């Protein structure tokens, strides 16, 4: 199962796992099947209630933590100051020097009004412009916000695009190399009213769990990424799964500016 996770799978059908393990271990399928039953009894493997796939317990917990954290997030009220959107758009367009498209207006509106929103689109569709607009409006309203991305290079591009310092998610959550965990967590959450995460297609299940567990209940979260670009670093397909669940406002950018 760990080897399958290294290949990107968070779960695997029982029959397929028997075949896979039988070839890998050069053991008969009946022996593998019996061993899987024992591992389930001893809680070294889990059977996902949602799709019937076998998983490692740590992965099951990570997925459950993501779901619980998001449900808590969207069920708690916003603490952002009042924002009159029409005036905000006029003001920000004046500051960035050009007019936002209707798609971009919808994306910024969703970010400022929804506790969790998602922006997805390919290269050149204006995701960076939206980030810049949101950041300028938040700064003008004196909102505490944080910018993050899964990798150092992506965080650097985010900083250059917004003129605001962005961190890697590991740095944002205070990764502790001694324990392999994060100092920022559910009991010591992030101190922010708004968090923007870019290149979310690279976010795997384990890192997504750590990120969502660290969120204060009143924070706004804006996730940005392209489901067709930059696959996750580890196992899972978090951005695509969040889009498919249809619980959040998703803005799909279609117009290409390059």
ChimeraX commands (.cxc) that place a marker at each C-alpha (Angstrom):
marker #1 position 0.00,0.00,0.00 radius 0.5
marker #1 position 2.88,2.38,0.71 radius 0.5
marker #1 position 4.33,1.67,-2.70 radius 0.5
marker #1 position 0.95,2.37,-4.29 radius 0.5
marker #1 position 0.77,5.67,-2.40 radius 0.5
marker #1 position 4.19,6.54,-3.80 radius 0.5
marker #1 position 2.57,6.06,-7.22 radius 0.5
marker #1 position -0.19,8.52,-6.26 radius 0.5
marker #1 position -3.02,6.27,-5.02 radius 0.5
marker #1 position -4.76,7.03,-1.73 radius 0.5
marker #1 position -6.85,3.86,-1.95 radius 0.5
marker #1 position -6.99,0.64,-3.96 radius 0.5
marker #1 position -9.68,-1.97,-4.76 radius 0.5
marker #1 position -9.23,-5.15,-2.74 radius 0.5
marker #1 position -9.09,-7.51,-5.74 radius 0.5
marker #1 position -6.56,-5.29,-7.51 radius 0.5
marker #1 position -4.44,-5.03,-4.37 radius 0.5
marker #1 position -4.39,-8.83,-4.08 radius 0.5
marker #1 position -3.13,-9.10,-7.67 radius 0.5
marker #1 position -0.60,-6.29,-7.22 radius 0.5
marker #1 position 0.78,-7.65,-3.94 radius 0.5
marker #1 position 0.86,-11.20,-5.26 radius 0.5
marker #1 position 3.15,-10.17,-8.11 radius 0.5
marker #1 position 5.23,-7.84,-5.96 radius 0.5
marker #1 position 5.78,-10.38,-3.16 radius 0.5
marker #1 position 5.73,-13.47,-5.39 radius 0.5
marker #1 position 3.09,-15.01,-3.14 radius 0.5
marker #1 position -0.16,-16.83,-3.91 radius 0.5
marker #1 position -3.31,-14.71,-4.01 radius 0.5
marker #1 position -5.05,-16.79,-1.30 radius 0.5
marker #1 position -2.21,-15.97,1.12 radius 0.5
marker #1 position -2.43,-12.27,0.28 radius 0.5
marker #1 position -6.24,-12.28,0.71 radius 0.5
marker #1 position -6.01,-13.86,4.14 radius 0.5
marker #1 position -3.29,-11.45,5.20 radius 0.5
marker #1 position -5.39,-8.46,4.12 radius 0.5
marker #1 position -8.26,-9.73,6.30 radius 0.5
marker #1 position -5.89,-9.91,9.27 radius 0.5
marker #1 position -4.49,-6.44,8.60 radius 0.5
marker #1 position -8.03,-5.05,8.54 radius 0.5
marker #1 position -8.86,-6.71,11.87 radius 0.5
marker #1 position -5.66,-5.35,13.39 radius 0.5
marker #1 position -6.37,-1.86,11.97 radius 0.5
marker #1 position -3.21,-1.80,9.87 radius 0.5
marker #1 position -5.47,-1.30,6.84 radius 0.5
marker #1 position -8.80,0.49,6.55 radius 0.5
marker #1 position -11.75,0.04,4.22 radius 0.5
marker #1 position -13.03,3.43,3.08 radius 0.5
marker #1 position -16.71,3.87,3.91 radius 0.5
marker #1 position -17.24,6.22,0.97 radius 0.5
marker #1 position -15.86,4.12,-1.88 radius 0.5
marker #1 position -14.89,0.71,-0.50 radius 0.5
marker #1 position -11.19,1.11,-1.27 radius 0.5
marker #1 position -8.44,-0.19,0.99 radius 0.5
marker #1 position -6.30,2.52,2.58 radius 0.5
marker #1 position -3.55,3.01,5.08 radius 0.5
marker #1 position -5.04,4.30,8.39 radius 0.5
marker #1 position -2.98,7.51,8.22 radius 0.5
marker #1 position -4.54,8.29,4.84 radius 0.5
marker #1 position -8.07,7.60,6.07 radius 0.5
marker #1 position -7.46,9.96,8.99 radius 0.5
marker #1 position -6.05,12.64,6.67 radius 0.5
marker #1 position -9.13,12.50,4.43 radius 0.5
marker #1 position -11.47,12.59,7.43 radius 0.5
marker #1 position -9.57,15.55,8.89 radius 0.5
marker #1 position -9.85,17.47,5.60 radius 0.5
marker #1 position -13.62,16.90,5.46 radius 0.5
marker #1 position -14.18,17.83,9.11 radius 0.5
marker #1 position -12.02,20.96,8.89 radius 0.5
marker #1 position -13.78,22.18,5.75 radius 0.5
marker #1 position -17.24,21.53,7.21 radius 0.5
marker #1 position -16.29,23.52,10.31 radius 0.5
marker #1 position -14.87,26.29,8.14 radius 0.5
marker #1 position -17.97,26.76,5.96 radius 0.5
marker #1 position -20.37,26.48,8.89 radius 0.5
marker #1 position -18.82,29.37,10.82 radius 0.5
marker #1 position -19.45,33.04,10.01 radius 0.5
marker #1 position -17.04,35.41,8.33 radius 0.5
marker #1 position -15.30,38.15,10.32 radius 0.5
marker #1 position -14.19,40.22,7.32 radius 0.5
marker #1 position -15.08,43.91,7.51 radius 0.5
marker #1 position -17.96,45.06,5.28 radius 0.5
marker #1 position -16.87,45.38,1.63 radius 0.5
marker #1 position -19.04,47.21,-0.91 radius 0.5
marker #1 position -18.10,45.24,-4.00 radius 0.5
marker #1 position -18.93,47.82,-6.67 radius 0.5
marker #1 position -16.77,50.43,-4.97 radius 0.5
marker #1 position -14.04,47.86,-4.31 radius 0.5
marker #1 position -13.88,46.93,-8.00 radius 0.5
marker #1 position -13.73,50.55,-9.14 radius 0.5
marker #1 position -11.00,51.27,-6.61 radius 0.5
marker #1 position -8.87,48.21,-7.44 radius 0.5
marker #1 position -9.19,48.69,-11.21 radius 0.5
marker #1 position -7.90,52.22,-10.77 radius 0.5
marker #1 position -4.92,50.90,-8.79 radius 0.5
marker #1 position -3.97,48.04,-11.12 radius 0.5
marker #1 position -4.52,50.14,-14.24 radius 0.5
marker #1 position -7.00,48.03,-16.19 radius 0.5
marker #1 position -10.56,46.73,-16.04 radius 0.5
marker #1 position -11.38,43.26,-14.74 radius 0.5
marker #1 position -13.29,40.87,-16.98 radius 0.5
marker #1 position -16.66,39.47,-15.86 radius 0.5
marker #1 position -14.96,36.13,-15.03 radius 0.5
marker #1 position -12.41,37.91,-12.85 radius 0.5
marker #1 position -15.09,39.99,-11.14 radius 0.5
marker #1 position -17.00,36.79,-10.32 radius 0.5
marker #1 position -13.87,35.18,-8.91 radius 0.5
marker #1 position -12.99,38.16,-6.71 radius 0.5
marker #1 position -16.60,38.45,-5.53 radius 0.5
marker #1 position -16.65,34.78,-4.55 radius 0.5
marker #1 position -13.36,35.09,-2.69 radius 0.5
marker #1 position -14.62,38.04,-0.65 radius 0.5
marker #1 position -18.08,36.64,0.11 radius 0.5
marker #1 position -17.58,32.87,0.43 radius 0.5
marker #1 position -15.68,31.22,3.27 radius 0.5
marker #1 position -14.07,28.83,0.79 radius 0.5
marker #1 position -13.80,29.45,-2.94 radius 0.5
marker #1 position -11.81,27.96,-5.79 radius 0.5
marker #1 position -10.37,29.48,-8.96 radius 0.5
marker #1 position -9.22,27.14,-11.70 radius 0.5
marker #1 position -7.98,27.78,-15.19 radius 0.5
marker #1 position -5.08,27.14,-17.51 radius 0.5
marker #1 position -1.98,29.27,-18.09 radius 0.5
marker #1 position -2.72,32.83,-19.17 radius 0.5
marker #1 position -6.34,32.90,-18.00 radius 0.5
marker #1 position -5.85,35.69,-15.48 radius 0.5
marker #1 position -5.42,33.88,-12.17 radius 0.5
marker #1 position -2.54,36.17,-11.20 radius 0.5
marker #1 position -4.61,39.29,-11.88 radius 0.5
marker #1 position -7.33,37.97,-9.57 radius 0.5
marker #1 position -4.80,37.33,-6.81 radius 0.5
marker #1 position -3.46,40.85,-7.18 radius 0.5
marker #1 position -6.96,42.35,-7.00 radius 0.5
marker #1 position -7.92,40.32,-3.92 radius 0.5
marker #1 position -4.67,41.16,-2.13 radius 0.5
marker #1 position -5.01,44.90,-2.79 radius 0.5
marker #1 position -8.59,44.96,-1.53 radius 0.5
marker #1 position -7.69,42.99,1.61 radius 0.5
marker #1 position -4.72,45.24,2.31 radius 0.5
marker #1 position -6.88,48.36,1.89 radius 0.5
marker #1 position -9.40,46.93,4.38 radius 0.5
marker #1 position -6.56,46.06,6.80 radius 0.5
marker #1 position -7.45,42.36,6.75 radius 0.5
marker #1 position -4.84,39.95,8.12 radius 0.5
marker #1 position -3.98,37.67,5.22 radius 0.5
marker #1 position -1.38,35.06,4.32 radius 0.5
marker #1 position -0.16,33.76,0.96 radius 0.5
marker #1 position 1.23,30.27,0.46 radius 0.5
marker #1 position 2.07,27.67,-2.15 radius 0.5
marker #1 position 3.36,24.08,-2.02 radius 0.5
marker #1 position 6.83,24.86,-3.43 radius 0.5
marker #1 position 9.44,27.58,-3.03 radius 0.5
marker #1 position 9.42,28.47,-6.71 radius 0.5
marker #1 position 5.62,28.82,-6.78 radius 0.5
marker #1 position 5.72,30.94,-3.60 radius 0.5
marker #1 position 8.34,33.19,-5.18 radius 0.5
marker #1 position 6.19,33.69,-8.30 radius 0.5
marker #1 position 3.24,34.50,-6.05 radius 0.5
marker #1 position 5.30,37.11,-4.19 radius 0.5
marker #1 position 6.47,38.70,-7.43 radius 0.5
marker #1 position 2.92,38.84,-8.81 radius 0.5
marker #1 position 1.33,40.41,-5.72 radius 0.5
marker #1 position 4.29,42.29,-4.18 radius 0.5
marker #1 position 3.45,40.51,-0.91 radius 0.5
marker #1 position 5.62,37.88,0.77 radius 0.5
marker #1 position 4.37,34.34,0.18 radius 0.5
marker #1 position 5.59,31.25,2.04 radius 0.5
marker #1 position 5.78,27.59,1.25 radius 0.5
marker #1 position 3.07,25.66,3.09 radius 0.5
marker #1 position 5.76,23.90,5.12 radius 0.5
marker #1 position 7.14,27.24,6.30 radius 0.5
marker #1 position 3.64,28.62,6.86 radius 0.5
marker #1 position 2.84,25.69,9.16 radius 0.5
marker #1 position 6.25,25.72,10.90 radius 0.5
marker #1 position 7.49,22.30,9.84 radius 0.5
marker #1 position 9.51,20.60,12.58 radius 0.5
marker #1 position 12.25,18.40,11.05 radius 0.5
marker #1 position 12.84,16.68,14.39 radius 0.5
marker #1 position 9.31,15.29,14.62 radius 0.5
marker #1 position 8.37,15.35,10.94 radius 0.5
marker #1 position 5.21,17.25,11.90 radius 0.5
marker #1 position 4.00,20.85,12.01 radius 0.5
marker #1 position 3.99,23.19,15.00 radius 0.5
marker #1 position 1.02,25.09,13.55 radius 0.5
marker #1 position -1.97,22.77,13.89 radius 0.5
marker #1 position -5.52,22.47,15.19 radius 0.5
marker #1 position -4.53,23.47,18.75 radius 0.5
marker #1 position -2.19,26.23,17.51 radius 0.5
marker #1 position -3.92,27.54,14.37 radius 0.5
marker #1 position -2.78,30.18,11.91 radius 0.5
marker #1 position -3.38,33.79,12.87 radius 0.5
marker #1 position -5.15,35.19,9.83 radius 0.5
marker #1 position -8.55,36.25,8.55 radius 0.5
marker #1 position -7.85,35.30,4.93 radius 0.5
marker #1 position -5.55,32.70,3.40 radius 0.5
marker #1 position -4.73,32.34,-0.30 radius 0.5
marker #1 position -3.08,29.15,-1.56 radius 0.5
marker #1 position -1.77,29.00,-5.13 radius 0.5
marker #1 position -0.83,25.95,-7.26 radius 0.5
marker #1 position -3.25,23.78,-5.28 radius 0.5
marker #1 position -3.08,21.04,-7.92 radius 0.5
marker #1 position 0.28,20.18,-6.29 radius 0.5
marker #1 position -1.33,19.72,-2.87 radius 0.5
marker #1 position -1.42,16.07,-1.77 radius 0.5
marker #1 position -3.71,14.53,0.84 radius 0.5
marker #1 position -1.20,14.61,3.69 radius 0.5
marker #1 position -0.20,18.25,3.23 radius 0.5
marker #1 position -3.82,19.32,2.61 radius 0.5
marker #1 position -4.79,17.69,5.90 radius 0.5
marker #1 position -2.09,19.61,7.77 radius 0.5
marker #1 position -3.13,22.86,6.09 radius 0.5
marker #1 position -6.86,22.56,6.75 radius 0.5
marker #1 position -6.26,21.39,10.33 radius 0.5
marker #1 position -4.36,24.63,10.95 radius 0.5
marker #1 position -7.17,26.96,9.86 radius 0.5
marker #1 position -9.03,29.11,12.37 radius 0.5
marker #1 position -12.79,28.58,12.07 radius 0.5
marker #1 position -13.60,32.13,10.87 radius 0.5
marker #1 position -10.96,32.41,8.16 radius 0.5
marker #1 position -11.68,32.85,4.44 radius 0.5
marker #1 position -9.78,30.51,2.11 radius 0.5
marker #1 position -9.11,31.03,-1.59 radius 0.5
marker #1 position -7.64,28.07,-3.47 radius 0.5
marker #1 position -6.11,28.66,-6.90 radius 0.5
marker #1 position -4.84,26.11,-9.36 radius 0.5
marker #1 position -5.13,24.29,-12.67 radius 0.5
marker #1 position -6.40,20.70,-12.44 radius 0.5
marker #1 position -4.65,19.93,-15.72 radius 0.5
marker #1 position -1.21,21.12,-14.59 radius 0.5
marker #1 position 1.38,20.17,-11.97 radius 0.5
marker #1 position 0.14,16.95,-10.30 radius 0.5
marker #1 position 0.27,16.58,-6.53 radius 0.5
marker #1 position 3.60,15.94,-4.86 radius 0.5
marker #1 position 2.32,12.89,-2.97 radius 0.5
marker #1 position -0.78,10.70,-3.05 radius 0.5
marker #1 position -4.15,12.29,-3.75 radius 0.5
marker #1 position -5.92,14.67,-6.10 radius 0.5
marker #1 position -7.17,17.26,-3.64 radius 0.5
marker #1 position -8.03,20.17,-5.95 radius 0.5
marker #1 position -10.00,18.02,-8.37 radius 0.5
marker #1 position -11.85,16.29,-5.52 radius 0.5
marker #1 position -12.81,19.61,-3.92 radius 0.5
marker #1 position -14.11,20.88,-7.26 radius 0.5
marker #1 position -16.10,17.69,-7.85 radius 0.5
marker #1 position -17.79,17.78,-4.44 radius 0.5
marker #1 position -19.74,20.91,-5.54 radius 0.5
marker #1 position -19.92,22.40,-2.06 radius 0.5
marker #1 position -18.01,25.56,-2.91 radius 0.5
marker #1 position -18.07,28.37,-5.41 radius 0.5
marker #1 position -15.78,27.40,-8.29 radius 0.5
marker #1 position -14.79,29.98,-10.91 radius 0.5
marker #1 position -13.52,28.38,-14.12 radius 0.5
marker #1 position -11.47,30.84,-16.14 radius 0.5
marker #1 position -11.83,30.31,-19.90 radius 0.5
marker #1 position -10.52,33.45,-21.59 radius 0.5
marker #1 position -6.80,33.37,-22.44 radius 0.5
marker #1 position -4.91,36.69,-22.33 radius 0.5
marker #1 position -1.52,35.50,-23.62 radius 0.5
marker link #1:1,2 radius 0.2
marker link #1:2,3 radius 0.2
marker link #1:3,4 radius 0.2
marker link #1:4,5 radius 0.2
marker link #1:5,6 radius 0.2
marker link #1:6,7 radius 0.2
marker link #1:7,8 radius 0.2
marker link #1:8,9 radius 0.2
marker link #1:9,10 radius 0.2
marker link #1:10,11 radius 0.2
marker link #1:11,12 radius 0.2
marker link #1:12,13 radius 0.2
marker link #1:13,14 radius 0.2
marker link #1:14,15 radius 0.2
marker link #1:15,16 radius 0.2
marker link #1:16,17 radius 0.2
marker link #1:17,18 radius 0.2
marker link #1:18,19 radius 0.2
marker link #1:19,20 radius 0.2
marker link #1:20,21 radius 0.2
marker link #1:21,22 radius 0.2
marker link #1:22,23 radius 0.2
marker link #1:23,24 radius 0.2
marker link #1:24,25 radius 0.2
marker link #1:25,26 radius 0.2
marker link #1:26,27 radius 0.2
marker link #1:27,28 radius 0.2
marker link #1:28,29 radius 0.2
marker link #1:29,30 radius 0.2
marker link #1:30,31 radius 0.2
marker link #1:31,32 radius 0.2
marker link #1:32,33 radius 0.2
marker link #1:33,34 radius 0.2
marker link #1:34,35 radius 0.2
marker link #1:35,36 radius 0.2
marker link #1:36,37 radius 0.2
marker link #1:37,38 radius 0.2
marker link #1:38,39 radius 0.2
marker link #1:39,40 radius 0.2
marker link #1:40,41 radius 0.2
marker link #1:41,42 radius 0.2
marker link #1:42,43 radius 0.2
marker link #1:43,44 radius 0.2
marker link #1:44,45 radius 0.2
marker link #1:45,46 radius 0.2
marker link #1:46,47 radius 0.2
marker link #1:47,48 radius 0.2
marker link #1:48,49 radius 0.2
marker link #1:49,50 radius 0.2
marker link #1:50,51 radius 0.2
marker link #1:51,52 radius 0.2
marker link #1:52,53 radius 0.2
marker link #1:53,54 radius 0.2
marker link #1:54,55 radius 0.2
marker link #1:55,56 radius 0.2
marker link #1:56,57 radius 0.2
marker link #1:57,58 radius 0.2
marker link #1:58,59 radius 0.2
marker link #1:59,60 radius 0.2
marker link #1:60,61 radius 0.2
marker link #1:61,62 radius 0.2
marker link #1:62,63 radius 0.2
marker link #1:63,64 radius 0.2
marker link #1:64,65 radius 0.2
marker link #1:65,66 radius 0.2
marker link #1:66,67 radius 0.2
marker link #1:67,68 radius 0.2
marker link #1:68,69 radius 0.2
marker link #1:69,70 radius 0.2
marker link #1:70,71 radius 0.2
marker link #1:71,72 radius 0.2
marker link #1:72,73 radius 0.2
marker link #1:73,74 radius 0.2
marker link #1:74,75 radius 0.2
marker link #1:75,76 radius 0.2
marker link #1:76,77 radius 0.2
marker link #1:77,78 radius 0.2
marker link #1:78,79 radius 0.2
marker link #1:79,80 radius 0.2
marker link #1:80,81 radius 0.2
marker link #1:81,82 radius 0.2
marker link #1:82,83 radius 0.2
marker link #1:83,84 radius 0.2
marker link #1:84,85 radius 0.2
marker link #1:85,86 radius 0.2
marker link #1:86,87 radius 0.2
marker link #1:87,88 radius 0.2
marker link #1:88,89 radius 0.2
marker link #1:89,90 radius 0.2
marker link #1:90,91 radius 0.2
marker link #1:91,92 radius 0.2
marker link #1:92,93 radius 0.2
marker link #1:93,94 radius 0.2
marker link #1:94,95 radius 0.2
marker link #1:95,96 radius 0.2
marker link #1:96,97 radius 0.2
marker link #1:97,98 radius 0.2
marker link #1:98,99 radius 0.2
marker link #1:99,100 radius 0.2
marker link #1:100,101 radius 0.2
marker link #1:101,102 radius 0.2
marker link #1:102,103 radius 0.2
marker link #1:103,104 radius 0.2
marker link #1:104,105 radius 0.2
marker link #1:105,106 radius 0.2
marker link #1:106,107 radius 0.2
marker link #1:107,108 radius 0.2
marker link #1:108,109 radius 0.2
marker link #1:109,110 radius 0.2
marker link #1:110,111 radius 0.2
marker link #1:111,112 radius 0.2
marker link #1:112,113 radius 0.2
marker link #1:113,114 radius 0.2
marker link #1:114,115 radius 0.2
marker link #1:115,116 radius 0.2
marker link #1:116,117 radius 0.2
marker link #1:117,118 radius 0.2
marker link #1:118,119 radius 0.2
marker link #1:119,120 radius 0.2
marker link #1:120,121 radius 0.2
marker link #1:121,122 radius 0.2
marker link #1:122,123 radius 0.2
marker link #1:123,124 radius 0.2
marker link #1:124,125 radius 0.2
marker link #1:125,126 radius 0.2
marker link #1:126,127 radius 0.2
marker link #1:127,128 radius 0.2
marker link #1:128,129 radius 0.2
marker link #1:129,130 radius 0.2
marker link #1:130,131 radius 0.2
marker link #1:131,132 radius 0.2
marker link #1:132,133 radius 0.2
marker link #1:133,134 radius 0.2
marker link #1:134,135 radius 0.2
marker link #1:135,136 radius 0.2
marker link #1:136,137 radius 0.2
marker link #1:137,138 radius 0.2
marker link #1:138,139 radius 0.2
marker link #1:139,140 radius 0.2
marker link #1:140,141 radius 0.2
marker link #1:141,142 radius 0.2
marker link #1:142,143 radius 0.2
marker link #1:143,144 radius 0.2
marker link #1:144,145 radius 0.2
marker link #1:145,146 radius 0.2
marker link #1:146,147 radius 0.2
marker link #1:147,148 radius 0.2
marker link #1:148,149 radius 0.2
marker link #1:149,150 radius 0.2
marker link #1:150,151 radius 0.2
marker link #1:151,152 radius 0.2
marker link #1:152,153 radius 0.2
marker link #1:153,154 radius 0.2
marker link #1:154,155 radius 0.2
marker link #1:155,156 radius 0.2
marker link #1:156,157 radius 0.2
marker link #1:157,158 radius 0.2
marker link #1:158,159 radius 0.2
marker link #1:159,160 radius 0.2
marker link #1:160,161 radius 0.2
marker link #1:161,162 radius 0.2
marker link #1:162,163 radius 0.2
marker link #1:163,164 radius 0.2
marker link #1:164,165 radius 0.2
marker link #1:165,166 radius 0.2
marker link #1:166,167 radius 0.2
marker link #1:167,168 radius 0.2
marker link #1:168,169 radius 0.2
marker link #1:169,170 radius 0.2
marker link #1:170,171 radius 0.2
marker link #1:171,172 radius 0.2
marker link #1:172,173 radius 0.2
marker link #1:173,174 radius 0.2
marker link #1:174,175 radius 0.2
marker link #1:175,176 radius 0.2
marker link #1:176,177 radius 0.2
marker link #1:177,178 radius 0.2
marker link #1:178,179 radius 0.2
marker link #1:179,180 radius 0.2
marker link #1:180,181 radius 0.2
marker link #1:181,182 radius 0.2
marker link #1:182,183 radius 0.2
marker link #1:183,184 radius 0.2
marker link #1:184,185 radius 0.2
marker link #1:185,186 radius 0.2
marker link #1:186,187 radius 0.2
marker link #1:187,188 radius 0.2
marker link #1:188,189 radius 0.2
marker link #1:189,190 radius 0.2
marker link #1:190,191 radius 0.2
marker link #1:191,192 radius 0.2
marker link #1:192,193 radius 0.2
marker link #1:193,194 radius 0.2
marker link #1:194,195 radius 0.2
marker link #1:195,196 radius 0.2
marker link #1:196,197 radius 0.2
marker link #1:197,198 radius 0.2
marker link #1:198,199 radius 0.2
marker link #1:199,200 radius 0.2
marker link #1:200,201 radius 0.2
marker link #1:201,202 radius 0.2
marker link #1:202,203 radius 0.2
marker link #1:203,204 radius 0.2
marker link #1:204,205 radius 0.2
marker link #1:205,206 radius 0.2
marker link #1:206,207 radius 0.2
marker link #1:207,208 radius 0.2
marker link #1:208,209 radius 0.2
marker link #1:209,210 radius 0.2
marker link #1:210,211 radius 0.2
marker link #1:211,212 radius 0.2
marker link #1:212,213 radius 0.2
marker link #1:213,214 radius 0.2
marker link #1:214,215 radius 0.2
marker link #1:215,216 radius 0.2
marker link #1:216,217 radius 0.2
marker link #1:217,218 radius 0.2
marker link #1:218,219 radius 0.2
marker link #1:219,220 radius 0.2
marker link #1:220,221 radius 0.2
marker link #1:221,222 radius 0.2
marker link #1:222,223 radius 0.2
marker link #1:223,224 radius 0.2
marker link #1:224,225 radius 0.2
marker link #1:225,226 radius 0.2
marker link #1:226,227 radius 0.2
marker link #1:227,228 radius 0.2
marker link #1:228,229 radius 0.2
marker link #1:229,230 radius 0.2
marker link #1:230,231 radius 0.2
marker link #1:231,232 radius 0.2
marker link #1:232,233 radius 0.2
marker link #1:233,234 radius 0.2
marker link #1:234,235 radius 0.2
marker link #1:235,236 radius 0.2
marker link #1:236,237 radius 0.2
marker link #1:237,238 radius 0.2
marker link #1:238,239 radius 0.2
marker link #1:239,240 radius 0.2
marker link #1:240,241 radius 0.2
marker link #1:241,242 radius 0.2
marker link #1:242,243 radius 0.2
marker link #1:243,244 radius 0.2
marker link #1:244,245 radius 0.2
marker link #1:245,246 radius 0.2
marker link #1:246,247 radius 0.2
marker link #1:247,248 radius 0.2
marker link #1:248,249 radius 0.2
marker link #1:249,250 radius 0.2
marker link #1:250,251 radius 0.2
marker link #1:251,252 radius 0.2
marker link #1:252,253 radius 0.2
marker link #1:253,254 radius 0.2
marker link #1:254,255 radius 0.2
marker link #1:255,256 radius 0.2
marker link #1:256,257 radius 0.2
marker link #1:257,258 radius 0.2
view
